[in-house]
Amino acid sequence: LPPAGAAMGGLEGAWLRLVVRVQEVGEGLQGEGLRGLALFTLAFTAWRLCCLPTTTVEVAAGFLFGLARGAAVAVAGKTLGSVVAFALGRSCCRGWVEPRARRWAEAHPGVAALLAAFERRPLRTVAALRLFPGLPLWAKEALLAVLPVRFAVYFWSGLAVNVPFALLWAHAGSAADSLAAGLRAGGGGGGGKAQASGLLSLGASVAA
């Protein structure tokens, strides 16, 4: 195999082993009742706090716990993880970034327009930024932590974005015969989410 093909084959093999391992661990939680749901939620919170892609975990939640409970633990874990990340970013970085952002706004009209949008339409602007597919998750979290965004706006915009995606991916997992099949139905966490984000971002722009 060419080097690129060998590398892709190795990544695919590692991915399949990870899926199998996640399924094995998750099946151990299924018989734990509320304790299993709580442990899954805490694990998802830690995963989200590390700004790792969440689609795989949301599909796994639906596969392991069904649509309703799977979506509920996905929303809880995803929201808790993002709130902790927001609090850490704000306490550690905002004091250094905010005065510089004001200076950048004076020098760059684009930065000034972004700050003005957060002040005029905060909920809509934060939701649009969360849905924008062109930025990695860690960059979105860093921006929202240091920009003038109130916690209430951050929290409710997060719920508004997290609930539809949790239902979508939990449904994919709950309807699948295996976790791997559920991930394929969900687009593997990549293209499917980007397309959905693009459609929702378009909807937000039209609504504006």
C-alpha positions as CSV (number, residue, x, y, z in Angstrom):
1,L,0.0,0.0,0.0
2,P,1.1,3.6,-0.6
3,P,2.0,5.5,2.6
4,A,-1.3,7.4,2.5
5,G,-3.3,4.3,2.0
6,A,-1.5,2.5,4.8
7,A,-2.1,5.4,7.1
8,M,-5.8,5.5,6.3
9,G,-6.1,1.8,6.8
10,G,-4.4,2.1,10.2
11,L,-6.7,5.0,11.2
12,E,-9.8,3.0,10.1
13,G,-8.6,0.0,12.2
14,A,-8.0,2.1,15.2
15,W,-11.4,3.7,14.8
16,L,-13.2,0.3,14.6
17,R,-11.4,-0.9,17.7
18,L,-12.4,2.3,19.5
19,V,-16.1,1.8,18.5
20,V,-16.0,-1.8,19.7
21,R,-14.5,-0.7,23.0
22,V,-17.0,2.1,23.5
23,Q,-19.8,-0.4,22.8
24,E,-18.4,-2.9,25.3
25,V,-18.1,-0.2,28.1
26,G,-21.5,1.2,27.3
27,E,-23.2,-2.2,27.4
28,G,-21.8,-2.6,30.9
29,L,-23.6,0.7,31.9
30,Q,-26.9,-0.4,30.5
31,G,-27.6,-2.7,33.4
32,E,-26.7,-0.1,36.0
33,G,-29.9,1.9,35.8
34,L,-29.7,5.5,37.0
35,R,-26.1,4.9,38.1
36,G,-25.2,4.0,34.5
37,L,-27.0,7.1,33.2
38,A,-25.1,9.3,35.7
39,L,-21.7,7.7,34.9
40,F,-22.3,8.1,31.1
41,T,-23.3,11.8,31.7
42,L,-20.2,12.5,33.7
43,A,-18.0,10.8,31.1
44,F,-19.7,12.9,28.4
45,T,-19.1,16.0,30.5
46,A,-15.4,15.3,30.6
47,W,-15.3,14.5,26.9
48,R,-17.0,17.8,26.0
49,L,-14.8,19.7,28.4
50,C,-11.8,18.6,26.4
51,C,-13.6,20.0,23.3
52,L,-13.6,16.6,21.5
53,P,-16.1,15.9,18.7
54,T,-19.4,14.8,20.4
55,T,-21.4,13.2,17.6
56,T,-20.0,9.7,18.3
57,V,-21.0,10.0,22.0
58,E,-24.5,11.2,21.1
59,V,-25.0,8.3,18.8
60,A,-23.7,5.9,21.4
61,A,-26.1,7.4,24.0
62,G,-29.1,6.6,21.7
63,F,-27.8,3.2,20.9
64,L,-27.3,2.3,24.6
65,F,-30.2,4.0,26.3
66,G,-32.8,4.6,23.6
67,L,-34.0,7.8,22.1
68,A,-35.5,9.6,25.1
69,R,-32.9,8.7,27.8
70,G,-30.1,8.8,25.3
71,A,-31.0,12.4,24.1
72,A,-31.5,13.4,27.8
73,V,-28.0,12.3,28.9
74,A,-26.4,13.7,25.7
75,V,-28.0,17.1,26.4
76,A,-27.0,17.0,30.0
77,G,-23.4,15.9,29.4
78,K,-22.8,18.2,26.5
79,T,-24.3,21.3,28.3
80,L,-22.4,20.6,31.6
81,G,-19.1,20.2,29.7
82,S,-19.6,23.4,27.8
83,V,-20.6,25.4,30.9
84,V,-17.4,24.2,32.7
85,A,-15.3,25.1,29.7
86,F,-16.9,28.5,29.5
87,A,-16.3,29.2,33.2
88,L,-12.7,28.1,33.0
89,G,-12.0,30.1,29.8
90,R,-13.6,33.2,31.3
91,S,-11.8,33.0,34.6
92,C,-8.4,32.3,33.1
93,C,-8.3,34.3,29.9
94,R,-10.9,37.1,29.7
95,G,-9.0,39.6,31.7
96,W,-6.1,39.4,29.3
97,V,-8.1,39.3,26.1
98,E,-10.9,41.8,26.6
99,P,-8.9,45.0,26.7
100,R,-7.0,43.8,23.6
101,A,-10.2,43.0,21.8
102,R,-11.4,46.6,22.4
103,R,-8.1,47.9,20.9
104,W,-8.5,45.5,17.9
105,A,-12.1,46.7,17.5
106,E,-10.8,50.3,17.2
107,A,-8.3,49.2,14.5
108,H,-10.4,46.6,12.6
109,P,-14.0,47.2,11.5
110,G,-14.7,43.5,11.3
111,V,-13.9,43.0,15.0
112,A,-16.0,46.0,15.9
113,A,-19.0,44.6,13.9
114,L,-18.7,41.2,15.7
115,L,-18.6,42.8,19.2
116,A,-21.6,45.0,18.2
117,A,-23.5,41.9,17.1
118,F,-23.0,40.3,20.5
119,E,-24.4,43.4,22.1
120,R,-27.4,44.0,19.8
121,R,-28.5,40.4,19.2
122,P,-26.6,38.2,21.7
123,L,-28.7,35.0,21.7
124,R,-28.9,34.9,17.9
125,T,-25.3,35.7,17.4
126,V,-24.0,33.1,19.9
127,A,-26.3,30.4,18.4
128,A,-25.0,31.3,14.9
129,L,-21.4,31.1,16.1
130,R,-22.0,27.7,17.7
131,L,-23.5,26.4,14.5
132,F,-20.8,27.8,12.2
133,P,-19.1,24.7,10.7
134,G,-15.9,26.5,9.7
135,L,-14.4,26.8,13.3
136,P,-13.3,23.9,15.5
137,L,-15.1,23.5,18.8
138,W,-12.1,24.7,20.9
139,A,-12.0,27.9,18.9
140,K,-15.7,28.6,19.4
141,E,-15.4,28.0,23.2
142,A,-12.4,30.3,23.4
143,L,-14.2,33.1,21.6
144,L,-17.4,32.8,23.6
145,A,-15.4,32.7,26.9
146,V,-13.5,36.0,26.2
147,L,-16.1,38.0,24.3
148,P,-18.8,40.0,26.1
149,V,-21.4,37.1,26.4
150,R,-23.5,36.8,29.5
151,F,-23.7,33.4,31.1
152,A,-27.5,33.2,30.6
153,V,-27.2,33.8,26.9
154,Y,-24.4,31.2,26.6
155,F,-26.5,28.6,28.5
156,W,-29.8,29.1,26.7
157,S,-28.1,29.3,23.2
158,G,-26.3,26.1,24.1
159,L,-29.6,24.3,24.9
160,A,-31.2,25.6,21.8
161,V,-28.4,24.1,19.7
162,N,-27.7,20.9,21.8
163,V,-31.3,19.6,22.0
164,P,-31.9,19.2,18.2
165,F,-28.6,17.6,17.6
166,A,-28.9,15.3,20.6
167,L,-32.3,14.1,19.3
168,L,-31.0,13.7,15.8
169,W,-27.9,11.6,16.7
170,A,-29.7,9.7,19.5
171,H,-32.4,8.7,17.0
172,A,-29.7,7.4,14.7
173,G,-28.2,5.4,17.5
174,S,-31.5,4.0,18.8
175,A,-32.6,2.9,15.3
176,A,-29.3,1.0,14.6
177,D,-28.4,-2.6,15.1
178,S,-24.9,-1.8,16.2
179,L,-22.9,1.3,17.3
180,A,-20.9,1.2,14.1
181,A,-24.1,1.2,12.0
182,G,-25.5,4.1,14.0
183,L,-22.3,6.1,13.4
184,R,-22.6,5.4,9.7
185,A,-26.2,6.6,9.7
186,G,-25.0,9.8,11.6
187,G,-22.4,10.5,9.0
188,G,-19.5,9.4,11.2
189,G,-19.5,12.7,13.1
190,G,-18.1,14.6,10.1
191,G,-20.0,15.4,7.0
192,G,-23.5,14.8,8.4
193,K,-23.0,17.3,11.1
194,A,-21.4,19.9,8.8
195,Q,-24.4,19.7,6.5
196,A,-26.8,20.0,9.4
197,S,-24.9,22.9,10.8
198,G,-24.9,24.6,7.5
199,L,-28.6,24.2,7.1
200,L,-29.3,25.5,10.6
201,S,-26.9,28.4,10.1
202,L,-28.8,29.3,6.9
203,G,-32.0,29.2,8.8
204,A,-30.7,31.5,11.5
205,S,-29.5,33.9,8.8
206,V,-32.9,33.9,7.1
207,A,-34.6,34.5,10.4
208,A,-32.4,37.5,11.0
